[in-house]
């Protein structure tokens, strides 16, 4: 990873030893690890930030939301805090219908009275029309007879886009399907009406992550611990995040956080600097790898490459803005990051303009996939089947 940005001919190994030596508290030489994340971090009273404060340390966590995350409640909390740019779009009713139907086919249903188990499968019939149509099939597995049935359609699920109604049409069939199959289907309909106008827990987690990226840098790549440089715009954004979490916690307490000032001290400043450099270089490498994958697998590498180069220039400049703020706060230059940005931009342009390098990337990716496939168990075709192994029998 690191030779990508710092090949031997560049002559800049000093930052690498800091990564390899863990948290040494210095840049350019190895040292012992300091496991105290809050060393030289103390609480102070008052709103004014003294000159000896170089930033703030945010510890934040989020637990799984038990209540439905209502879109309107989330949007109001974000807007009140001044974070309206992070308000998610209202969920698509069709997507909610899809999410509600997913639970129907999860797992098997065991009937202990006859030692049979049942599997429900949801089949997509028409996704683009109105209504959206899916069918539910049931398969019965008889453990005693060691046989199973073909899938039998027992219900048709329809979702009308305009009316936003979830309708169920149970099929007339000679097969008498168990009551708990009906229960799972009805639960899916109930879940649709419960999930309407809601945001998923993963979406809320993603919103939190996006806000955190506007604050500063993570500490040692710990996603729950962040350093916010003592720059007015960053500290104001931190206050907006705190305000949002406080507001949402009044609906359901899922956010937990603590904010402490970081006192200026030589060893602390070095750790903050190392954090910032590490974050920037990791980001550059990750974005370069994304460009390689996108361009090498694209049908029009040139067009895709140009778009990605423009995106890379914009995103790396945003990181450089953060680095310049750290330089101002710490009073130290971070020329390693500037050199790294120049290197990654040059290598990205070289990769976009080189069909040979793109072909080498595809070949390398193909070798990796072939190696993974070789590690899988051998194909069972032609393998000897042990005596007494039950055969699958299909019956209506």
C-alpha positions in Angstrom: 0.0 0.0 0.0 2.6 2.6 1.1 5.2 2.0 -1.7 2.4 3.2 -4.0 2.7 6.7 -2.7 6.3 6.5 -1.5 8.4 4.5 -3.9 12.1 4.1 -2.9 13.2 6.7 -5.5 11.2 9.4 -3.8 13.4 9.4 -0.7 10.6 10.1 1.8 10.6 7.1 4.2 10.2 9.2 7.4 6.5 9.0 7.6 6.4 5.3 6.9 8.3 4.4 10.0 5.7 6.3 12.0 3.0 4.0 10.6 5.0 0.9 11.1 5.9 1.7 14.6 2.3 2.3 15.7 1.6 5.3 17.9 5.1 6.5 18.7 4.1 10.1 19.2 6.7 11.3 16.7 7.2 11.5 13.0 10.5 10.2 11.6 11.6 7.7 14.2 10.3 4.8 16.1 9.2 4.9 19.7 7.0 3.2 22.3 3.3 3.0 22.0 1.1 5.2 24.1 -2.2 3.5 24.7 -3.8 6.4 26.6 -6.1 8.0 24.0 -6.9 10.9 26.2 -3.4 11.7 27.5 -3.1 15.4 28.2 -6.7 15.9 27.4 -8.6 17.8 30.1 -12.0 19.4 30.6 -12.4 23.1 30.9 -15.4 25.4 31.6 -16.6 28.2 29.5 -17.2 28.7 25.8 -13.9 30.5 25.0 -11.2 28.2 23.7 -7.8 29.3 25.1 -4.7 29.5 22.9 -3.3 26.3 24.4 -6.2 24.3 23.0 -5.4 22.8 19.6 -8.7 21.1 19.0 -11.4 18.9 20.5 -11.6 15.2 20.9 -15.1 13.7 20.1 -16.0 10.2 21.3 -19.3 9.1 19.8 -21.3 5.9 19.4 -24.7 5.0 18.2 -26.8 2.0 19.3 -29.3 0.2 17.1 -32.6 2.1 16.9 -35.5 0.2 18.3 -38.2 2.6 17.3 -39.0 3.2 13.6 -36.8 6.1 12.4 -39.5 8.4 11.1 -38.2 10.5 8.2 -40.0 13.7 9.3 -38.5 13.4 12.9 -35.0 12.8 11.5 -35.3 15.6 9.0 -36.6 18.1 11.6 -33.7 17.3 13.9 -31.1 17.8 11.1 -32.7 21.0 9.9 -32.9 22.5 13.4 -29.2 21.7 13.9 -28.3 23.4 10.6 -27.4 20.1 8.9 -30.1 20.3 6.2 -27.7 19.1 3.5 -27.7 15.7 5.2 -31.5 15.2 5.2 -32.1 11.9 3.2 -34.6 11.6 0.5 -38.0 10.3 1.5 -38.0 6.5 1.1 -39.5 5.1 -2.1 -42.8 3.2 -1.4 -41.7 0.5 -3.9 -38.5 0.1 -2.0 -40.4 -0.2 1.3 -42.6 -2.9 -0.3 -39.4 -4.8 -1.4 -37.9 -4.6 2.1 -41.2 -5.8 3.7 -41.3 -8.8 1.4 -37.8 -9.9 2.2 -38.7 -11.4 5.6 -41.2 -13.8 4.0 -38.5 -16.0 2.6 -36.1 -15.9 5.6 -35.4 -19.3 7.1 -37.6 -22.4 7.3 -40.9 -22.9 9.2 -40.8 -26.0 11.4 -44.1 -27.8 12.1 -43.4 -30.1 15.1 -46.8 -31.8 14.9 -45.9 -33.7 11.8 -42.1 -33.3 11.7 -42.3 -31.3 8.4 -40.8 -28.0 7.6 -41.7 -25.4 5.0 -39.9 -22.9 2.9 -41.5 -19.8 1.5 -40.0 -18.1 -1.6 -41.0 -14.7 -3.0 -40.8 -14.6 -6.8 -40.5 -11.3 -8.7 -43.1 -11.3 -11.5 -43.2 -7.6 -12.6 -41.1 -4.8 -11.1 -41.5 -2.1 -13.7 -45.3 -2.1 -14.1 -48.2 -0.8 -12.0 -48.9 -2.7 -9.9 -45.7 -4.3 -8.9 -46.4 -8.1 -8.7 -44.7 -10.9 -6.7 -45.8 -14.4 -6.0 -45.2 -16.5 -2.9 -44.4 -20.2 -3.3 -44.3 -22.8 -0.6 -42.1 -25.9 -0.6 -42.8 -28.7 1.9 -40.0 -30.9 3.2 -40.9 -34.2 4.7 -38.0 -35.4 6.9 -39.4 -38.9 7.5 -40.1 -39.7 3.8 -37.0 -37.7 2.8 -38.7 -35.9 0.0 -40.0 -32.4 -0.9 -42.6 -30.9 -3.0 -42.3 -28.6 -6.0 -42.9 -24.9 -5.2 -46.6 -24.2 -5.1 -47.9 -20.7 -5.6 -50.2 -19.8 -2.7 -50.4 -16.0 -2.9 -50.0 -13.1 -5.2 -48.7 -9.8 -3.8 -49.5 -6.6 -5.5 -48.3 -3.1 -4.8 -50.1 -0.2 -6.5 -47.7 2.7 -7.0 -50.2 5.6 -7.0 -52.4 4.4 -4.2 -49.4 2.9 -2.3 -51.5 -0.1 -1.3 -50.2 -3.6 -0.5 -52.8 -6.2 -1.6 -52.7 -9.9 -1.1 -54.6 -12.4 -3.3 -54.5 -15.9 -1.9 -54.7 -18.6 -4.5 -57.4 -21.3 -4.6 -55.4 -24.5 -4.6 -56.0 -28.2 -3.6 -52.9 -27.8 -1.5 -53.8 -26.9 2.1 -50.9 -24.8 3.2 -50.3 -24.2 7.0 -51.7 -21.2 8.8 -48.2 -19.9 9.7 -47.5 -19.4 6.0 -50.4 -17.0 6.0 -49.1 -15.4 9.2 -45.7 -14.6 7.6 -47.4 -13.0 4.5 -49.7 -10.9 6.7 -46.8 -9.8 8.8 -45.0 -8.6 5.7 -48.0 -6.4 4.8 -48.1 -5.1 8.4 -44.4 -4.3 8.2 -44.9 -2.3 5.0 -47.4 0.0 6.7 -45.0 0.2 9.7 -42.0 1.1 7.5 -43.7 3.7 5.4 -42.0 7.1 5.7 -39.2 5.6 7.7 -35.4 5.5 7.3 -33.4 2.4 8.0 -31.0 2.2 10.9 -28.1 1.7 8.4 -29.1 4.9 6.6 -28.9 6.8 9.9 -25.5 5.3 10.6 -24.4 6.5 7.2 -25.6 10.0 7.8 -23.6 10.1 11.1 -20.5 8.9 9.2 -20.8 11.6 6.6 -21.2 14.3 9.2 -18.1 13.0 11.1 -16.1 13.3 7.9 -16.7 17.0 7.8 -15.3 17.5 11.3 -11.7 16.3 11.2 -9.8 13.0 11.4 -10.4 9.7 13.2 -7.9 8.7 15.9 -5.9 5.7 14.9 -8.6 4.7 12.5 -11.1 4.3 15.4 -14.4 5.2 13.9 -15.8 6.3 17.2 -13.0 8.7 18.2 -12.3 11.9 16.2 -10.0 14.9 16.4 -11.6 18.3 15.5 -9.0 21.0 14.8 -9.5 24.3 16.6 -10.8 26.0 13.5 -14.0 28.0 13.7 -15.9 26.3 10.9 -15.0 22.8 12.2 -16.0 23.6 15.8 -19.3 25.1 14.6 -20.0 21.9 12.6 -19.2 19.9 15.8 -21.7 21.9 17.7 -24.3 21.3 15.0 -23.7 17.5 15.3 -24.1 17.7 19.1 -27.3 19.7 18.7 -28.7 17.1 16.2 -27.9 14.2 18.6 -29.4 15.9 21.5 -32.6 16.7 19.6 -32.9 13.2 18.2 -32.2 11.6 21.6 -35.4 13.2 22.9 -37.3 10.9 20.5 -35.1 7.8 21.2 -31.8 7.8 23.1 -29.4 6.2 20.6 -26.5 8.6 20.4 -23.8 8.7 23.1 -21.0 11.2 23.0 -18.4 13.1 24.9 -16.4 16.2 23.8 -13.1 17.2 25.5 -10.6 19.9 24.6 -7.1 18.8 23.5 -4.4 20.7 25.4 -1.4 21.8 23.4 1.7 19.8 24.3 4.6 18.6 22.2 3.8 14.9 22.3 0.1 15.5 21.8 0.7 17.8 18.8 2.9 15.1 17.2 0.2 12.5 17.6 -2.4 14.8 16.1 -0.1 15.5 13.2 0.6 11.8 12.6 -3.2 11.1 12.7 -3.8 13.8 10.0 -1.0 12.6 7.7 -2.1 8.9 8.1 -5.7 9.8 7.3 -4.8 11.8 4.2 -2.5 9.1 2.8 -4.9 6.4 3.4 -7.6 8.4 1.7 -5.4 9.0 -1.3 -4.5 5.3 -1.7 -8.2 4.3 -1.3 -9.3 6.7 -4.0 -6.5 5.6 -6.3 -7.5 2.0 -6.0 -11.1 2.9 -6.7 -10.0 4.7 -9.9 -8.0 1.6 -11.0 -11.0 -0.7 -10.6 -13.5 1.6 -12.2 -11.3 2.4 -15.3 -9.9 -1.1 -15.8 -13.4 -2.7 -15.9 -15.1 0.1 -17.8 -16.3 -0.2 -21.4 -15.1 3.3 -22.1 -12.0 3.7 -20.0 -11.1 7.1 -21.4 -14.4 8.7 -20.4 -14.6 7.0 -17.1 -11.0 7.9 -16.4 -11.5 11.6 -17.0 -14.5 11.8 -14.8 -12.7 10.0 -12.0 -9.6 12.2 -12.4 -11.8 15.3 -11.9 -13.4 13.7 -8.9 -10.0 12.7 -7.5 -8.8 16.3 -7.8 -11.8 17.7 -6.0 -11.8 15.1 -3.2 -8.0 15.4 -2.6 -8.3 19.2 -2.5 -10.9 18.9 0.2 -8.5 16.8 2.2 -5.7 19.3 1.6 -8.0 22.1 3.0 -8.2 20.1 6.2 -4.4 19.5 6.2 -3.8 23.2 5.8 -6.1 23.9 8.8 -4.1 21.4 10.9 -0.9 23.2 9.8 -2.2 26.5 11.0 -3.3 25.1 14.3 -0.2 23.0 14.9 2.3 25.5 13.4 4.0 22.7 11.4 4.1 21.9 7.7 2.9 18.6 6.3 4.8 18.5 3.1 4.5 14.7 3.0 0.8 15.1 2.2 1.4 17.6 -0.6 4.0 15.3 -2.2 1.7 12.3 -1.8 -1.2 14.1 -3.5 1.1 15.0 -6.5 2.2 11.4 -6.7 -1.3 9.9 -6.6 -2.6 12.4 -9.2 0.3 11.6 -11.5 -0.1 7.9 -11.2 -3.9 8.1 -11.7 -3.4 10.1 -14.9 -0.7 7.6 -16.0 -3.1 4.6 -15.4 -6.0 6.3 -17.2 -3.8 6.9 -20.3 -2.1 3.5 -20.3 -4.1 0.5 -21.8 -1.1 -1.7 -20.9 -1.4 -0.9 -17.2 -5.2 -1.4 -17.3 -4.6 -4.8 -18.9 -2.1 -5.7 -16.3 -4.6 -4.7 -13.6 -7.3 -6.9 -15.1 -4.9 -9.8 -15.4 -3.8 -9.5 -11.8 -7.5 -9.3 -10.7 -8.2 -12.4 -12.7 -5.4 -14.3 -11.1 -6.7 -13.4 -7.6 -10.2 -14.7 -8.6 -8.8 -17.9 -10.1 -6.8 -18.5 -6.9 -9.9 -18.0 -4.8 -11.8 -20.4 -7.0 -9.1 -23.0 -6.7 -9.4 -22.9 -2.9 -13.1 -23.8 -3.0 -14.2 -27.4 -2.6 -14.0 -29.5 -5.7 -17.1 -29.8 -7.9 -19.4 -32.6 -6.6 -20.2 -33.8 -10.1 -18.7 -37.3 -10.6 -18.0 -37.6 -6.8 -18.9 -40.9 -5.2 -22.2 -40.7 -3.3 -22.1 -42.6 0.0 -24.5 -45.5 0.3 -27.7 -44.7 2.1 -27.8 -41.0 1.0 -31.4 -40.0 0.5 -32.5 -38.9 -2.9 -34.7 -35.8 -3.5 -38.2 -36.9 -4.7 -40.6 -34.3 -6.2 -44.3 -34.6 -5.9 -47.2 -32.3 -6.4 
